[in-house]
Amino acid sequence: MAAAEKRKRGRPKRPPMSRRHGMSLLRRSVREQGLVRTVDSRTAAGRALMEWRRALLDDLGGEEALSTQRLALVDVATRTKLFIDSVDSWCLEQDSLLNKRRRALYPVVLERCRLADSLLRTLEAIGLDRRIAEKSLTPSEYAASGVGR
């Protein structure tokens, strides 16, 4: 065999069982297609994420009661929760979260902590208190309540 045949050029191949979490692909997909098109509502995870978003909107008093800024923050929180759920599922599939050679956690674990902190800050910006949607009164209900007296 010639020496040129033994040596391959280009990027070295990854082992077939390499640990890839797919976070970059997910982020790019959400950025390019948007959250609703990225999340497949036919899957249990997609339905759970959309149910979480609906519950968050209900806790904030409904979509009609929120300003555009708060709706944008709800979208950011939903997107961040999608990333956290994705990383969590990858972490649960692994045998170990420690790199034995370096004796350290894999960087994706630290990224998950950053994402969780980001979700907490976003939820704090939205407001953690539960709001009840205000029902508008009809003129007869308003008169009966005696508010204007």
VENDA-V886989 format. One record per residue. N is the residue number from 1. RES is the residue in three letters. PSI is psi as a letter, one per 20 degrees, with the letter a starting at -180 (* if undefined). D_CENTER is the distance of its C-alpha to the mean C-alpha in Angstrom with 2 decimals. Layout:
<<N,RES,PSI,D_CENTER> <N,RES,PSI,D_CENTER>>
This chain:
<<1,MET,p,52.16> <2,ALA,q,51.90> <3,ALA,h,49.81> <4,ALA,h,47.92> <5,GLU,h,46.77> <6,LYS,h,45.40> <7,ARG,p,43.27> <8,LYS,q,40.32> <9,ARG,r,38.97> <10,GLY,a,35.42> <11,ARG,p,32.26> <12,PRO,q,32.79> <13,LYS,q,31.22> <14,ARG,q,28.51> <15,PRO,q,29.50> <16,PRO,h,28.44> <17,MET,k,26.35> <18,SER,q,24.56> <19,ARG,o,21.29> <20,ARG,p,18.62> <21,HIS,i,14.95> <22,GLY,j,14.01> <23,MET,h,11.28> <24,SER,g,13.44> <25,LEU,g,13.90> <26,LEU,g,10.31> <27,ARG,g,9.92> <28,ARG,g,13.33> <29,SER,g,12.75> <30,VAL,h,10.02> <31,ARG,g,12.42> <32,GLU,g,15.43> <33,GLN,i,14.77> <34,GLY,r,12.15> <35,LEU,g,9.16> <36,VAL,h,11.76> <37,ARG,h,13.87> <38,THR,g,11.41> <39,VAL,p,10.27> <40,ASP,o,13.57> <41,SER,j,14.43> <42,ARG,i,17.34> <43,THR,q,15.51> <44,ALA,h,14.93> <45,ALA,g,11.28> <46,GLY,g,10.83> <47,ARG,h,13.07> <48,ALA,h,11.45> <49,LEU,g,8.08> <50,MET,h,10.51> <51,GLU,h,12.70> <52,TRP,g,10.33> <53,ARG,g,10.03> <54,ARG,g,13.81> <55,ALA,h,14.55> <56,LEU,g,13.00> <57,LEU,g,15.11> <58,ASP,g,18.02> <59,ASP,h,17.91> <60,LEU,j,18.18> <61,GLY,j,21.19> <62,GLY,q,20.04> <63,GLU,h,18.87> <64,GLU,h,22.48> <65,ALA,i,22.78> <66,LEU,q,20.02> <67,SER,r,20.85> <68,THR,h,19.32> <69,GLN,g,17.91> <70,ARG,h,16.18> <71,LEU,h,14.80> <72,ALA,h,13.41> <73,LEU,h,11.83> <74,VAL,g,10.35> <75,ASP,g,8.87> <76,VAL,g,7.59> <77,ALA,g,6.22> <78,THR,g,4.66> <79,ARG,g,3.46> <80,THR,h,2.88> <81,LYS,h,2.38> <82,LEU,g,2.59> <83,PHE,g,4.19> <84,ILE,g,5.56> <85,ASP,h,6.67> <86,SER,g,8.05> <87,VAL,h,9.80> <88,ASP,g,11.00> <89,SER,h,12.55> <90,TRP,g,14.16> <91,CYS,h,15.50> <92,LEU,h,16.98> <93,GLU,i,18.79> <94,GLN,q,20.55> <95,ASP,g,24.00> <96,SER,q,23.49> <97,LEU,j,21.03> <98,LEU,p,24.09> <99,ASN,o,25.75> <100,LYS,h,29.29> <101,ARG,g,31.03> <102,ARG,i,29.47> <103,ARG,l,29.03> <104,ALA,r,25.59> <105,LEU,q,21.97> <106,TYR,q,20.15> <107,PRO,h,18.26> <108,VAL,h,14.91> <109,VAL,g,15.36> <110,LEU,h,15.92> <111,GLU,h,12.91> <112,ARG,h,10.82> <113,CYS,h,12.89> <114,ARG,g,12.29> <115,LEU,g,8.50> <116,ALA,h,9.36> <117,ASP,h,12.07> <118,SER,g,10.20> <119,LEU,g,8.13> <120,LEU,g,11.67> <121,ARG,h,13.34> <122,THR,g,11.35> <123,LEU,h,12.13> <124,GLU,h,15.61> <125,ALA,h,16.04> <126,ILE,g,15.34> <127,GLY,p,17.67> <128,LEU,i,17.37> <129,ASP,q,20.53> <130,ARG,p,20.73> <131,ARG,q,22.59> <132,ILE,p,24.80> <133,ALA,p,25.24> <134,GLU,p,28.72> <135,LYS,p,31.04> <136,SER,p,33.47> <137,LEU,q,37.05> <138,THR,r,39.68> <139,PRO,h,42.93> <140,SER,h,44.74> <141,GLU,h,42.09> <142,TYR,g,42.19> <143,ALA,h,45.97> <144,ALA,h,45.94> <145,SER,h,43.59> <146,GLY,k,46.10> <147,VAL,h,43.58> <148,GLY,i,45.83> <149,ARG,*,48.94>>
